[in-house]
């Protein structure tokens, strides 16, 4: 699974070294920058998740993980992290779009995430809809958001 947006390449992190690069980005963003505890960030769910890695000029600049819930019907997008120097360059959007493509390809019908409230507008622009009250997760305020997934085939059929 690979995606490309301008000079951003998104690929699935399959090798152990690639997963370690993804975890290093998460530590830089969530632990060092945002003060999330290491034990909360590296929560034991990574082995059962699929990790995406965004590269710019061959260097890792962003990551996220996807976990499939409810027998694969729900793709939970988690731990979206972009290094500070790469923010505002469509890295996050490229990662999320690649995650949605992965979810569709694996048969998920819904993408779900817990957005930091500061990033709610970003996810809304990608089509996610907030529901329920705000809540604290890892010491940061979040809101739950969902996006119904149509298969690529049905999306293409709907276009004029």
N, C-alpha and C positions, 0 to 999 in steps of 0.2 A: 504494500500500500504506500503510494508516494503521491504527493501533491506539490505543485509549484505555483507560487504567486510572485511575479516579478523576479527578484533575486532571492526569494525565500523558498527553500526546499523543505517540505515536511515529509518525514518518513517514519515508519514504525521502528521503534528501538527494539531490536530483537537480540542483539549480542549483549552480553553482560556489561561490556565496556560502554555501550550506548545507554543502557539503563542507568549506569553509574553517572553518565553525563547528565541525564535527566534529573536524577536525584541531587546532583551538585547544583543545578539551576534552582531547584525547589528550595534547597538549603539557603542559597544566596538570597532568594526573594522572600520566602516565608520566615525562615529562622533568623537570618542576619538582619534583613531589612524591616520585617514586620513584627519581630519578636515572638513568633510562635515557637513553642517548645519543640525541641528535636523529637521527643517521644510522641508528640501529637502529630507532627508532620510525617514522620516515617512510622506509619501506624500499623504495619503488618499486613496491609491489603495490597501492597505492590506486586507480590508474586502472582496474584490472581487477576491483575489488571493488564490492559494493553497500554503501552506507553508510546506517545508520539514525540518526536524531537524535531524542532525547527532549526534549520541551519541557514546562515547567511554567509556567503563566501566560504562555505565549508566549515564554519565555526558554529557550535551549538549556541543558540540565543534564546530558545524557549522550549517549553514542554507542557504536556498535560497527560493525564491518564484517563482511560475509559474502563469502567466496570459494567458488566452486563448483569442486570437484575431481573427477577421475575421470569426465569427461563429464557432470558435473552430479549424479552420484549421491551425492556427499558435500558437505554444506554446512559449511565450516569457519568457525566463529564466532570472531572475533578482535577484539582491541583494545577489549574492553568497558571503558568508562570512565565514571564518574559523578563529577561535581564534589563536593568534600568537603561543601559545604553542603546537597547534595541526597541524601546517603547515608542509608540507613535509611528511605527513603520509597517503596520499591518501584519505583524508577526502573530499577535493574538488571534486576529480574524482568520488568518491562514490555518492556524492550529485548530480552531474550533470548526471551521469548514471541513478540514480533513477528518476530524473526529466524527462529524455528522455523516460524511461519506462512508466512513468505516462502519458506523452504526447501521446505516441503511443497507450496506452490503452484507452485514451479518443478520439482517432481518428484524432489527429493532423497529418499533412503531412509535417510540417516544424517546426524546432526549431530555434528560433532567439534570439540573445543576443547582448548587447553592452558591449564589453570586454574592461577593462582598457588596454591600449596598453602594459603595463608591463606584463599582463597576456595573451596576444594574443597567445603566443606559447603553453601555457597550453591548451587553447581551441582548437587550431589547432591539437594538439595530440589526442584530443577526436573526431576529424573529422569535426569541424566547419571550414568554409571558410570565410575569410574576404572579404568585398566588400566596395567600396566607400572610400572617404577620411576620415582621422582621424578627430575627432571633440571633442569639450570640452563638458563635461556633469558633472554638480556638481563640477566644478573647476578642473576636472581630464580629461586627454586625453583618448579617447576611439576610438574603431573601431567597426563597425557593422559586425556581423558574422552570418552565417546561416548554418544549417545542415538539409539536406533532410532526412525525417524519413521514413523508410520502416517498415511495420508491422512486428512483431516477426514471424508471420506465413510465410511471404515472405522471411524474412532473413533465416529462417530454410530451406525453399525450395531451396534457392540458394546455400547452403553449400553442398559440395560433400559428 
